[in-house]
Amino acid sequence: ILPGPAPPVFGRARNRREERREQQLNRLDEENRARAARFGRPLLPTNETRRAQCDPWKPPLGFNSIKEFCDHMLTVPLTTLDQTYANAYPLTKEVPTGCYVGCPVGASPQTLEAIAQPWYGKCFWPNEGVVTNVIQHPVLGDMHAFKGDVSVGNSWSVPFGGGNTQAWVIDYSNTPVRLFTGLRNFRQFRDEFRFVEPGMILGKMYARPFTERNPLPIRMFTAVFFALFEVCTESPSLEDAAVPELIRNMQATVV
């Protein structure tokens, strides 16, 4: 996945630059408290909101931010991502918890279309088996949108001649359709994902059969992969639909 002389993404050693980034994250506490006084409780992993025994994902050597890494991942062939996804089975014991920064990845025209959507990531509530997508809509504002049910199930990503494998599956079949917003009808889609390294998720978006996106009677891969990155942030209340501070902190995290 990585270019040039940069070492592999997986199994990389801790280094001084990563330690400095952790120190910088700790120094954000005071700034986050100041923003909290104006906007509400911060959702970046400050001392008060950081989940216990959680290590935030850090970009590999050669990348200074999540955004730089996401930009690079737009150049990675889908075949490479597909092999990385296949290699992530069997599933690890890691359970998605809290809010993850996300980005579409993979070199395809469909991915460029997905980038145009105002999507920043996903928030997981493992006890409830629920996931929401974090959206910044130009009219509706910031929201948790497209709630789905998340659980381990059979993967639709089955190599030719291969047997069934498992993945984390997101079912959007009960998600309300948001008319006249310009946002996608998520009932047409099915997400699935796997942890490819601690704190990093690689997912695939499928179009369900007999839908507007896929009128055929068979499941269809949309040629869109997505990546999610652990930032050790607690999920907000499921009843909290307006999350401007979460959006601001996600924006700050990826730069």
C-alpha positions as CSV (number, residue, x, y, z in Angstrom):
1,I,0.0,0.0,0.0
2,L,2.8,2.4,0.8
3,P,5.0,4.2,-1.7
4,G,8.8,4.3,-2.1
5,P,11.1,3.7,0.8
6,A,8.4,4.0,3.5
7,P,8.2,0.8,5.6
8,P,5.1,-1.4,5.6
9,V,1.9,-0.1,7.3
10,F,1.6,-3.2,9.4
11,G,3.8,-4.0,12.4
12,R,5.7,-0.7,12.3
13,A,7.8,0.2,15.3
14,R,7.1,3.1,17.7
15,N,9.3,6.1,16.9
16,R,10.1,9.6,18.3
17,R,7.8,11.3,15.8
18,E,4.9,9.2,17.1
19,E,5.8,10.1,20.7
20,R,5.9,13.8,19.8
21,R,2.4,13.5,18.2
22,E,1.1,12.0,21.4
23,Q,2.6,14.8,23.4
24,Q,1.0,17.3,21.1
25,L,-2.4,15.5,21.5
26,N,-2.1,16.0,25.3
27,R,-1.4,19.7,24.8
28,L,-4.7,20.0,23.0
29,D,-6.5,19.5,26.3
30,E,-6.5,23.1,27.3
31,E,-7.6,24.2,23.8
32,N,-10.4,21.7,23.8
33,R,-11.6,22.8,27.2
34,A,-11.8,26.4,25.9
35,R,-13.8,25.2,22.9
36,A,-16.1,23.2,25.2
37,A,-17.0,26.3,27.1
38,R,-18.3,27.7,23.8
39,F,-19.5,24.8,21.8
40,G,-20.2,22.0,24.4
41,R,-18.3,18.9,25.5
42,P,-15.3,18.2,23.2
43,L,-15.2,14.8,21.5
44,L,-11.5,14.6,20.7
45,P,-9.7,12.3,23.1
46,T,-8.8,14.8,25.9
47,N,-8.0,13.4,29.3
48,E,-11.8,13.5,30.1
49,T,-13.0,11.9,26.9
50,R,-10.2,9.5,25.9
51,R,-11.2,5.9,26.3
52,A,-9.2,3.9,28.8
53,Q,-6.6,1.5,27.4
54,C,-6.9,2.9,23.9
55,D,-4.1,3.8,21.6
56,P,-5.0,6.2,18.7
57,W,-4.0,5.1,15.2
58,K,-0.9,7.0,13.9
59,P,0.1,7.4,10.3
60,P,3.1,5.4,9.2
61,L,6.5,6.8,8.5
62,G,6.4,9.1,5.5
63,F,3.0,10.6,6.3
64,N,2.4,13.6,8.6
65,S,-1.3,13.3,9.0
66,I,-4.3,11.1,8.4
67,K,-5.3,13.4,5.6
68,E,-1.9,12.8,3.8
69,F,-2.4,9.0,4.3
70,C,-6.0,9.2,2.9
71,D,-4.8,11.2,-0.1
72,H,-2.2,8.5,-0.8
73,M,-4.8,5.8,-0.4
74,L,-6.7,7.3,-3.3
75,T,-3.9,6.1,-5.6
76,V,-3.9,2.5,-4.4
77,P,-5.4,0.0,-6.9
78,L,-8.6,-1.7,-5.9
79,T,-6.9,-5.1,-6.4
80,T,-4.3,-4.2,-3.8
81,L,-7.0,-3.1,-1.3
82,D,-9.0,-6.3,-2.0
83,Q,-6.0,-8.4,-1.2
84,T,-5.3,-6.5,2.0
85,Y,-9.0,-6.9,2.9
86,A,-8.8,-10.7,2.2
87,N,-5.6,-11.0,4.3
88,A,-7.5,-9.5,7.3
89,Y,-9.4,-12.7,7.8
90,P,-9.8,-14.4,10.3
91,L,-11.2,-11.4,12.2
92,T,-9.2,-10.1,15.1
93,K,-10.7,-9.7,18.6
94,E,-10.9,-5.9,18.2
95,V,-14.4,-4.5,18.5
96,P,-15.3,-1.1,16.9
97,T,-16.0,1.3,19.8
98,G,-16.5,5.1,19.8
99,C,-16.0,7.5,16.9
100,Y,-13.6,6.8,14.0
101,V,-12.3,9.4,11.4
102,G,-12.9,8.0,7.9
103,C,-12.2,8.6,4.3
104,P,-13.1,6.8,1.0
105,V,-10.0,5.1,-0.5
106,G,-9.0,3.3,-3.7
107,A,-8.2,4.4,-7.3
108,S,-11.6,4.4,-9.0
109,P,-14.1,7.0,-10.4
110,Q,-16.7,5.8,-7.9
111,T,-14.4,6.7,-5.0
112,L,-14.1,10.3,-6.4
113,E,-17.9,10.4,-6.4
114,A,-17.9,9.2,-2.8
115,I,-15.4,11.9,-1.7
116,A,-18.0,14.5,-2.8
117,Q,-20.3,13.3,0.0
118,P,-19.9,15.4,3.3
119,W,-18.9,12.3,5.3
120,Y,-16.4,12.3,8.1
121,G,-16.5,8.9,9.7
122,K,-18.6,6.6,11.8
123,C,-19.5,6.3,15.5
124,F,-20.1,2.8,17.1
125,W,-22.1,1.8,20.1
126,P,-21.1,-1.9,20.6
127,N,-23.5,-2.6,23.4
128,E,-26.5,-1.5,21.3
129,G,-25.1,-3.0,18.1
130,V,-25.6,0.4,16.4
131,V,-23.5,2.6,14.1
132,T,-24.1,6.1,12.7
133,N,-22.4,8.1,10.0
134,V,-21.0,11.5,10.8
135,I,-22.2,14.0,8.2
136,Q,-21.8,17.8,7.7
137,H,-24.7,18.9,5.5
138,P,-24.6,22.4,4.1
139,V,-28.2,23.0,5.0
140,L,-29.1,20.6,7.7
141,G,-25.8,21.1,9.6
142,D,-23.9,18.5,11.5
143,M,-25.7,15.2,12.3
144,H,-25.5,11.5,13.0
145,A,-27.1,10.2,9.9
146,F,-27.9,6.8,8.4
147,K,-28.1,4.7,11.5
148,G,-27.4,1.0,10.9
149,D,-27.2,-2.3,12.8
150,V,-23.7,-3.6,13.1
151,S,-22.7,-7.2,13.8
152,V,-20.4,-10.0,12.6
153,G,-21.9,-11.8,9.6
154,N,-21.0,-13.6,6.4
155,S,-18.9,-11.4,4.0
156,W,-20.1,-10.7,0.5
157,S,-16.4,-10.5,-0.5
158,V,-15.9,-14.1,-1.5
159,P,-13.0,-15.0,-3.8
160,F,-13.9,-17.1,-6.8
161,G,-14.1,-20.7,-5.7
162,G,-13.5,-19.7,-2.1
163,G,-15.7,-20.5,0.9
164,N,-17.7,-18.2,3.1
165,T,-15.7,-15.8,5.4
166,Q,-16.9,-13.4,8.1
167,A,-16.7,-9.6,8.5
168,W,-18.3,-6.8,10.5
169,V,-21.5,-6.1,8.6
170,I,-23.6,-2.8,8.7
171,D,-27.2,-3.3,7.7
172,Y,-29.0,0.0,6.7
173,S,-32.3,-1.6,5.7
174,N,-34.2,0.3,8.4
175,T,-32.5,3.6,7.8
176,P,-34.9,6.5,7.1
177,V,-34.6,8.0,3.6
178,R,-33.7,11.7,3.8
179,L,-35.5,13.2,0.8
180,F,-34.5,16.5,-0.9
181,T,-31.1,16.6,1.0
182,G,-28.8,15.5,-1.8
183,L,-27.6,12.7,0.5
184,R,-27.7,9.1,-0.6
185,N,-30.4,6.6,0.1
186,F,-28.4,4.3,2.3
187,R,-31.0,1.6,2.3
188,Q,-29.6,0.6,-1.1
189,F,-26.2,-0.2,0.4
190,R,-24.5,-2.6,2.7
191,D,-21.2,-1.9,4.4
192,E,-18.8,-4.5,5.6
193,F,-15.3,-4.1,7.2
194,R,-12.4,-5.7,8.9
195,F,-9.5,-4.5,11.1
196,V,-6.4,-4.6,8.9
197,E,-4.1,-3.4,11.8
198,P,-4.8,-2.2,15.3
199,G,-6.9,0.9,15.1
200,M,-7.3,0.9,11.3
201,I,-10.4,-0.5,9.5
202,L,-10.8,-1.2,5.8
203,G,-14.3,-1.5,4.5
204,K,-16.2,-2.2,1.3
205,M,-19.5,-0.8,0.2
206,Y,-22.0,-3.0,-1.7
207,A,-25.2,-2.2,-3.5
208,R,-28.1,-4.4,-2.6
209,P,-30.0,-6.3,-5.3
210,F,-33.1,-4.8,-6.9
211,T,-32.3,-1.2,-5.9
212,E,-31.9,2.0,-7.8
213,R,-28.1,1.6,-7.6
214,N,-28.2,-2.0,-8.5
215,P,-31.3,-3.3,-10.4
216,L,-29.7,-6.7,-10.9
217,P,-30.8,-9.7,-8.8
218,I,-27.2,-10.2,-7.5
219,R,-25.1,-8.2,-5.0
220,M,-22.7,-5.7,-6.5
221,F,-19.5,-4.2,-5.2
222,T,-19.6,-0.4,-5.8
223,A,-15.9,-0.1,-6.3
224,V,-15.7,2.0,-3.2
225,F,-13.5,1.1,-0.2
226,F,-13.4,3.2,3.0
227,A,-10.9,3.4,5.8
228,L,-11.6,4.3,9.4
229,F,-9.0,5.4,12.0
230,E,-9.2,5.0,15.8
231,V,-9.0,8.4,17.6
232,C,-10.0,7.0,21.0
233,T,-13.1,9.2,21.2
234,E,-16.2,8.3,23.2
235,S,-19.4,8.1,21.1
236,P,-21.8,10.9,22.0
237,S,-25.4,10.2,23.0
238,L,-27.4,8.4,20.5
239,E,-30.1,11.1,21.0
240,D,-27.7,13.9,20.1
241,A,-28.3,14.6,16.4
242,A,-26.3,17.9,16.2
243,V,-22.6,17.3,16.6
244,P,-20.7,20.5,15.5
245,E,-17.9,19.9,18.0
246,L,-17.4,16.3,16.7
247,I,-17.1,17.6,13.1
248,R,-14.6,20.3,14.1
249,N,-12.5,17.9,16.0
250,M,-12.5,15.4,13.2
251,Q,-11.4,18.1,10.9
252,A,-8.6,19.0,13.3
253,T,-7.6,15.4,13.7
254,V,-7.0,14.6,10.0
255,V,-4.9,17.6,9.2
